[in-house]
Amino acid sequence: MSEILSISLNKKAIQEILQIEIQKRLAELKTDVVFWDLKELSRRTNMSIPFIKEQFFFNHDFPKYKVGAKWLMPSKETEKYLIDWLKRQPRS
C-alpha cells in the first residue's frame, strides 16, 4: 500500500502573509529608540553595566550625555562606536 502526499499552496495567501510580516518588521525598525540609557545599552550589548563602565563608558570619545541624573547615549552613534571599539580589541 503506497501513500501519496499532496500539498497545495495558495500563492496569494502566502504573499499576503509575507507582506504583513515585512510591514511588522519595518514598523519595528521605525520605532527604534533615539536614545539609550545604561540599562538599554546593557540589554542591547549583552554586557553588564560594570563591564561597560570598566571597558569604554568613561572613554572621552564614547558618545554619552548626562541629563539630570541620567546618562543618555544616541543610539546610532553608540552603535557605530561599539563596532569600532570591538574592532580595536585584541583577538586571542
C-alpha distances in whole Angstrom, upper triangle without the diagonal:
4,7,10,13,16,20,23,26,29,32,35,34,33,37,38,37,38,42,42,41,44,46,46,47,50,51,51,53,55,56,57,60,63,64,63,65,65,62,60,61,60,56,56,57,55,59,61,64,66,64,65,69,69,67,68,69,73,73,75,73,70,70,71,73,75,75,77,75,72,71,69,67,66,62,62,65,64,60,62,65,62,60,63,64,61,61,65,64,64,60,60
4,7,10,13,16,20,23,26,29,32,31,30,33,35,34,35,38,39,38,40,43,43,43,46,48,48,50,52,53,54,57,60,62,60,62,62,60,57,58,57,54,53,54,53,56,58,62,64,62,62,66,67,65,65,67,70,70,72,70,67,67,68,70,72,72,74,73,69,68,66,64,63,59,59,62,61,57,59,62,59,57,60,61,58,58,62,61,61,58,57
4,7,10,13,16,20,23,25,28,27,27,30,32,30,32,35,35,35,37,40,40,40,43,45,44,46,49,50,50,54,57,58,57,59,59,56,54,55,54,51,50,51,50,53,56,59,61,59,60,63,64,62,63,64,67,67,70,67,64,64,65,67,69,69,71,70,66,65,63,61,60,56,56,59,58,55,56,59,56,54,58,59,56,56,60,59,59,56,56
4,6,10,13,16,20,22,25,24,24,27,29,28,29,32,33,32,34,37,37,38,40,42,42,44,46,47,48,52,55,56,56,58,58,55,53,54,53,50,48,50,49,52,55,58,60,58,58,62,63,61,61,62,66,66,68,65,63,62,63,66,67,67,69,68,65,63,61,59,58,54,54,57,56,53,54,57,54,53,56,57,54,54,58,57,58,55,55
4,7,10,13,17,19,22,21,20,24,25,24,25,28,29,29,31,33,33,34,37,38,39,40,43,44,44,48,51,53,52,54,54,52,49,50,50,46,45,46,45,49,52,55,57,55,55,59,60,58,58,59,63,63,65,62,59,59,60,62,64,64,66,65,61,60,57,56,54,51,50,53,53,49,51,54,51,49,53,54,51,51,55,54,55,52,52
4,7,10,13,16,19,18,18,21,23,22,23,26,27,27,29,31,32,33,35,37,37,39,41,42,43,47,50,52,51,53,54,51,49,50,49,46,45,46,46,49,52,55,57,56,55,59,60,58,58,59,62,62,64,61,59,58,59,61,63,63,65,64,60,59,57,55,53,50,49,52,52,48,50,53,51,49,52,54,51,51,55,54,55,52,53
4,7,10,12,15,15,14,17,19,18,19,22,23,23,25,28,28,29,31,33,33,35,37,38,40,43,46,48,48,50,51,48,45,46,46,43,41,43,43,46,49,52,54,53,52,56,57,55,55,56,59,59,61,58,55,54,56,58,59,59,62,61,57,56,53,51,50,46,46,49,48,45,47,50,48,46,49,51,48,48,52,52,53,50,51
4,7,9,12,12,12,15,16,16,18,20,21,22,24,26,27,28,30,31,32,34,36,37,39,42,45,47,47,50,51,48,45,46,47,43,42,43,43,47,50,52,55,53,53,56,58,56,55,56,59,59,61,58,55,54,55,57,59,59,61,60,57,55,53,51,49,45,45,48,48,45,46,50,48,46,49,51,48,49,53,52,54,51,52
4,6,9,8,8,11,13,13,14,16,18,18,20,22,23,24,26,28,29,30,32,34,35,39,42,44,44,47,48,45,42,43,44,40,39,41,41,44,47,49,52,51,50,53,55,53,52,53,56,56,58,55,52,51,52,54,56,55,58,57,53,52,49,47,46,42,41,45,45,41,43,46,45,43,46,48,46,46,50,50,51,49,50
4,6,5,6,9,10,11,13,14,16,17,19,20,22,23,25,26,28,29,31,32,34,38,40,43,43,46,47,45,42,43,44,40,39,41,41,45,47,49,53,51,50,53,55,53,52,53,56,56,57,54,52,50,51,53,55,54,56,56,53,51,48,47,45,41,41,44,44,41,43,46,45,43,46,48,46,47,50,51,52,50,51
4,6,5,6,9,10,11,12,14,15,16,18,20,21,22,24,26,27,29,31,32,36,38,41,42,45,46,44,41,42,43,39,37,39,40,44,46,48,52,50,48,52,54,51,51,51,54,54,55,52,49,48,49,51,53,53,55,55,51,50,47,45,43,39,38,42,42,39,40,44,42,41,44,46,44,44,48,48,50,48,50
4,5,5,6,9,10,11,12,14,15,17,19,20,21,23,25,26,27,29,31,35,37,40,41,44,45,43,40,41,42,39,37,39,40,44,46,48,51,50,48,52,54,52,51,50,54,54,55,51,49,47,48,50,52,51,54,54,50,49,46,44,41,38,38,41,42,39,40,44,42,41,44,46,45,45,49,49,51,49,51
4,5,5,6,9,10,11,12,14,15,17,19,20,21,23,25,26,27,29,33,36,38,39,42,43,41,38,39,40,37,35,37,38,42,44,46,49,48,47,50,52,50,49,49,52,52,53,50,48,46,47,48,50,49,52,52,48,47,44,42,40,37,37,40,40,38,39,43,41,40,43,45,43,44,48,48,50,48,50
4,5,5,6,9,10,11,12,14,15,17,18,20,21,23,25,26,28,31,34,37,37,40,41,39,36,37,38,34,32,35,35,39,42,43,47,45,44,47,49,47,46,46,50,50,51,48,45,44,45,46,48,48,50,50,46,45,42,40,38,35,34,38,38,35,37,40,38,37,40,42,40,41,45,45,47,45,46
4,5,5,6,9,10,10,12,14,15,16,18,20,21,22,24,26,30,32,35,36,39,40,39,35,36,37,34,32,34,35,39,42,43,47,45,43,47,49,46,45,45,49,48,50,46,44,42,43,45,47,47,49,49,45,44,41,39,37,33,33,36,37,34,35,38,37,36,39,41,39,40,44,44,46,44,46
4,5,5,6,9,10,11,12,14,15,17,19,20,21,23,25,29,31,34,35,38,39,37,34,36,37,33,32,34,35,39,41,43,46,45,43,46,48,46,45,45,49,48,49,46,44,42,43,44,46,45,47,47,44,43,40,38,36,33,32,36,36,33,35,39,38,36,40,42,40,41,45,45,47,46,48
4,5,5,6,9,10,11,13,14,15,17,19,20,21,23,27,30,32,33,35,37,35,32,33,34,31,29,31,32,36,38,40,43,42,40,44,46,44,43,43,46,46,47,45,42,40,41,42,44,43,46,45,42,41,38,36,34,31,31,34,34,32,34,37,35,34,38,39,38,39,42,43,45,43,45
4,5,5,6,9,10,11,12,14,15,17,18,20,22,25,28,31,31,34,35,34,30,31,32,29,27,29,30,34,37,38,42,40,38,42,44,42,41,41,44,44,45,42,39,38,39,40,42,42,45,44,41,39,36,34,32,29,28,32,32,29,31,34,33,31,35,37,35,36,39,40,42,40,42
4,5,5,6,9,10,11,12,14,15,16,18,20,24,26,29,30,33,35,34,30,31,33,30,27,30,31,35,37,39,42,41,39,42,44,42,41,40,44,44,44,41,39,37,38,39,41,41,43,43,40,39,35,33,31,28,27,31,31,29,30,34,33,32,35,37,36,36,40,41,43,42,44
4,5,5,6,9,10,11,13,15,15,17,19,22,25,28,29,31,33,31,28,30,31,28,26,29,30,33,36,37,40,39,38,41,43,41,40,39,43,43,44,41,38,36,37,38,40,39,41,41,38,37,34,32,30,27,27,31,31,28,30,34,32,32,35,37,36,37,40,41,43,42,44
4,5,5,6,9,10,11,13,14,16,17,21,24,26,26,29,31,29,25,27,28,25,23,26,27,30,32,34,37,36,34,38,40,38,37,37,40,40,41,38,36,34,34,36,38,37,40,39,36,35,32,30,28,25,25,28,28,25,28,31,29,29,32,34,32,33,37,37,40,38,40
4,5,5,6,9,10,11,12,14,16,20,22,25,25,29,30,29,25,26,28,25,22,25,26,30,32,34,37,36,34,37,39,37,36,35,39,39,39,36,34,32,33,35,37,36,39,39,35,34,31,29,26,23,22,26,26,24,25,29,28,27,30,32,31,32,35,36,38,37,39
4,5,5,6,9,10,10,12,15,18,21,24,25,28,30,28,25,26,28,25,23,26,27,31,33,34,37,36,34,37,40,38,36,35,39,39,39,36,34,32,32,33,35,35,37,37,34,33,29,28,25,22,22,26,26,24,26,29,29,28,31,33,32,33,36,37,40,39,41
4,5,5,6,9,10,11,13,16,19,22,22,25,27,25,22,24,25,22,20,23,25,28,30,31,35,34,32,35,37,36,34,33,37,37,38,35,32,30,31,32,33,33,35,35,31,30,27,26,24,21,21,25,25,23,25,28,27,27,30,32,31,32,35,36,38,38,40
4,5,5,6,9,10,11,15,17,20,20,23,25,24,20,21,23,20,18,20,22,25,28,29,32,31,29,32,34,32,31,31,34,34,35,32,29,27,28,30,32,31,34,34,30,29,26,24,22,18,18,22,22,19,22,25,24,23,26,28,27,28,32,32,35,34,36
4,5,5,6,9,10,14,16,19,20,23,26,25,21,22,24,21,19,22,24,27,29,30,33,32,30,33,35,33,31,31,34,34,34,31,29,27,27,29,31,30,33,33,30,28,25,23,21,18,17,21,21,19,21,24,24,23,26,28,28,29,32,33,36,35,38
4,5,5,6,9,12,15,18,19,22,24,23,20,21,23,21,19,22,24,27,29,29,33,32,30,32,35,33,32,30,34,34,34,32,29,26,27,28,30,29,31,31,28,27,24,22,20,17,17,21,22,20,22,25,25,25,28,29,29,30,33,34,37,37,39
4,5,5,7,10,13,16,16,19,21,20,16,18,20,17,15,18,20,23,25,25,29,28,26,29,32,30,28,27,31,31,32,29,26,24,24,25,27,27,29,29,25,24,21,20,18,15,15,19,19,17,20,23,22,22,25,26,26,28,31,31,34,34,36
4,5,5,9,11,14,15,19,21,20,16,17,19,17,15,17,20,22,25,25,29,28,25,28,30,28,27,26,29,29,29,27,24,22,22,24,26,26,28,29,25,23,20,18,16,13,12,16,17,15,17,20,19,19,22,24,24,25,28,29,32,32,34
4,6,9,10,14,15,19,22,21,17,19,21,19,17,20,22,25,27,27,30,30,27,29,32,30,28,27,30,30,30,27,25,22,22,23,25,25,27,28,24,23,20,18,15,13,13,17,18,16,18,21,21,22,24,26,26,28,30,31,35,35,37
4,6,9,12,13,16,19,18,15,17,19,17,15,19,21,23,25,24,28,28,25,27,30,29,27,25,28,29,29,27,24,21,21,22,23,22,25,25,22,21,18,17,14,12,13,17,17,16,19,21,21,22,25,26,26,28,31,31,35,35,37
4,7,9,10,13,16,15,12,13,16,14,12,15,18,20,21,21,25,24,22,24,27,25,23,22,25,25,26,23,20,18,18,19,21,20,23,23,20,18,15,13,11,9,10,14,13,13,15,18,17,18,21,22,22,25,27,28,31,31,34
4,6,7,10,13,13,10,11,15,13,12,15,17,19,20,19,23,23,20,22,25,24,22,20,22,23,24,21,18,16,15,16,17,17,19,20,16,15,11,11,9,7,10,12,12,12,15,17,17,18,21,22,22,25,27,27,31,32,34
4,7,10,14,14,11,12,16,15,14,16,19,20,21,20,23,23,20,21,24,23,20,18,21,21,21,19,16,13,13,13,15,15,18,19,15,13,10,8,6,6,8,10,10,11,14,15,16,18,20,20,22,24,26,27,30,31,34
4,7,10,11,9,9,13,13,12,14,17,18,18,17,20,20,17,18,21,20,18,15,18,18,19,17,14,11,10,10,12,12,15,15,11,10,6,5,5,5,8,10,9,11,14,14,15,17,19,19,21,23,24,25,29,30,33
4,7,8,5,6,9,10,9,11,14,14,15,13,16,17,13,15,18,18,15,13,16,17,18,16,13,11,9,10,12,12,15,14,10,8,6,5,6,6,10,11,9,10,13,13,13,16,18,17,19,22,23,23,27,28,30
4,5,5,6,9,10,11,12,14,13,13,11,14,15,12,13,16,17,15,12,14,16,17,17,13,12,9,10,10,11,12,11,7,6,5,6,9,9,13,13,11,13,16,15,15,18,20,19,20,23,24,24,27,29,31
4,5,5,6,9,10,11,12,10,9,7,10,11,9,9,13,14,12,9,12,15,17,16,13,12,10,11,11,13,14,12,9,7,7,8,11,11,15,15,11,13,16,15,14,17,19,17,18,22,22,21,25,26,28
4,5,5,6,9,10,10,10,9,7,11,12,11,12,15,16,15,13,16,18,20,20,16,16,13,15,14,15,16,14,11,10,10,11,14,13,16,17,14,15,18,17,16,19,21,19,20,23,24,23,26,27,29
4,5,5,6,8,10,10,11,10,14,14,12,14,17,17,16,14,17,19,20,19,16,15,13,15,15,16,18,16,12,11,10,10,11,10,13,14,11,12,16,16,14,17,19,18,18,22,23,22,26,26,28
4,5,5,6,8,8,9,8,12,11,9,11,14,13,12,10,14,15,17,16,12,12,11,13,15,16,18,16,13,11,9,8,10,9,12,12,9,10,13,12,10,13,16,14,15,18,19,19,22,23,25
4,6,5,6,5,6,6,9,9,7,10,13,12,12,11,15,17,19,18,15,15,14,16,17,18,20,18,15,13,12,12,14,12,15,16,12,12,16,15,12,15,17,15,15,19,20,18,21,22,24
4,6,5,7,8,9,13,12,11,14,16,16,16,15,18,20,22,21,18,17,17,19,19,20,22,20,17,15,14,14,15,13,15,17,13,13,17,16,14,16,19,18,17,20,22,21,23,24,25
4,6,8,10,11,15,14,12,15,17,16,15,15,18,19,21,20,16,16,16,18,20,21,23,21,18,16,14,12,13,10,12,14,11,10,13,14,11,13,16,15,14,18,20,19,22,22,24
4,5,8,10,13,11,9,13,14,13,13,13,17,17,20,18,15,15,16,19,20,22,24,22,19,16,15,13,14,12,13,14,11,9,13,12,9,11,14,12,11,15,16,15,18,18,20
4,7,9,12,10,10,13,15,14,14,15,18,19,22,21,18,19,18,21,22,24,26,23,20,18,18,16,18,15,17,18,14,13,16,16,12,14,17,15,13,17,18,17,19,19,20
4,7,8,6,6,10,11,10,11,12,15,16,20,19,16,17,17,20,20,23,24,22,19,17,17,15,18,16,18,18,14,14,16,15,12,14,16,14,13,16,17,15,18,18,19
4,5,5,6,9,10,11,12,12,15,17,20,20,17,18,17,19,20,22,23,20,17,16,16,16,19,18,20,20,16,16,19,17,14,17,19,16,16,19,20,18,20,21,21
4,5,5,6,9,10,11,9,12,15,18,18,15,16,14,16,16,18,19,16,14,12,14,14,17,16,19,19,15,16,19,17,14,18,19,16,17,20,20,19,21,22,23
4,5,5,6,9,10,10,11,14,17,18,16,17,16,18,18,20,21,18,16,14,16,17,20,20,22,21,17,19,21,18,16,19,20,17,17,21,20,18,20,22,22
4,5,5,6,8,9,11,13,17,17,14,17,16,19,19,22,23,20,18,16,17,17,20,19,21,20,16,17,19,16,13,16,17,14,14,17,17,14,17,18,19
4,5,5,6,6,9,11,14,14,11,13,13,15,16,19,20,18,16,13,14,13,16,15,17,16,12,14,15,13,11,14,15,12,12,16,15,14,17,19,20
4,6,6,5,6,9,12,13,11,13,12,14,14,18,19,16,14,12,14,13,17,17,19,17,14,16,18,14,13,17,17,14,15,18,17,16,19,21,22
4,6,7,8,10,13,15,13,15,15,18,18,21,22,19,18,16,17,17,20,20,22,20,16,18,19,16,14,17,17,13,14,17,16,14,16,19,20
4,6,8,8,12,13,11,14,14,18,19,22,24,21,19,16,17,16,18,18,19,17,14,15,16,13,11,14,13,10,11,14,12,10,13,15,17
4,6,5,9,9,7,10,11,14,16,19,21,19,17,14,15,13,15,15,17,14,11,13,13,10,9,12,11,8,10,13,12,11,14,17,19
4,6,8,9,6,9,8,11,12,16,18,16,14,10,11,10,13,14,16,13,10,13,14,11,10,14,14,11,13,16,15,15,18,21,23
4,6,8,7,10,9,11,12,16,17,16,15,11,13,12,15,17,18,15,13,16,16,13,13,17,16,13,16,18,16,16,19,22,24
4,5,5,9,10,13,14,18,20,19,17,14,15,13,15,17,17,14,12,15,15,11,12,15,13,11,14,16,14,14,17,21,23
4,6,8,9,11,13,17,19,19,18,14,15,13,15,17,18,14,13,16,15,12,14,16,14,13,16,18,16,17,20,23,26
4,6,9,11,14,18,20,20,18,15,14,12,13,15,14,11,10,13,12,8,11,13,11,10,14,15,14,16,19,22,25
4,6,10,12,16,18,18,16,12,11,9,10,12,12,9,7,11,10,7,9,12,11,9,13,15,14,15,19,21,24
4,7,10,13,16,16,14,10,9,6,7,9,10,7,6,10,10,8,10,13,13,12,15,17,17,18,22,24,27
4,7,10,13,13,10,6,6,5,7,10,12,9,8,12,13,11,12,16,16,15,18,20,20,21,24,27,29
4,6,10,10,8,6,5,6,9,12,14,12,11,15,16,14,16,19,19,19,21,24,23,24,28,30,33
4,6,7,6,4,6,9,12,15,17,16,15,18,20,18,19,22,23,21,24,27,26,27,30,33,35
4,6,5,6,7,10,12,15,18,17,17,20,22,20,21,25,25,24,27,29,29,30,33,36,38
4,6,8,10,14,16,19,22,21,20,23,25,23,24,28,28,27,29,32,32,32,36,38,40
4,7,10,13,16,19,22,21,19,23,25,23,23,27,28,26,28,31,30,30,34,36,38
4,6,10,13,15,18,18,16,19,21,20,20,24,25,23,25,28,28,28,31,33,35
4,7,10,12,16,14,13,16,18,16,16,20,21,19,21,24,24,24,28,30,32
4,7,9,12,11,10,13,15,14,15,18,19,18,20,23,24,24,28,30,32
4,6,9,8,6,10,12,11,12,15,16,15,17,20,20,21,25,27,29
4,6,6,6,9,10,10,12,14,15,16,18,20,21,22,26,28,31
4,6,5,6,9,10,10,12,14,15,16,18,20,21,25,26,29
4,5,5,6,9,10,11,13,14,16,17,19,21,24,25,28
4,5,5,6,9,10,11,12,14,16,17,19,22,24,27
4,5,5,6,9,10,10,12,14,15,17,20,22,25
4,5,5,6,9,10,11,13,14,16,19,20,23
4,5,5,6,9,10,11,13,15,18,20,23
4,6,5,6,9,10,11,13,16,18,21
4,5,5,6,9,10,11,14,16,19
4,5,5,6,9,10,14,14,18
4,5,5,6,9,12,14,18
4,5,5,7,10,13,16
4,5,5,9,10,13
4,6,8,9,13
4,7,9,13
4,6,9
4,6
4
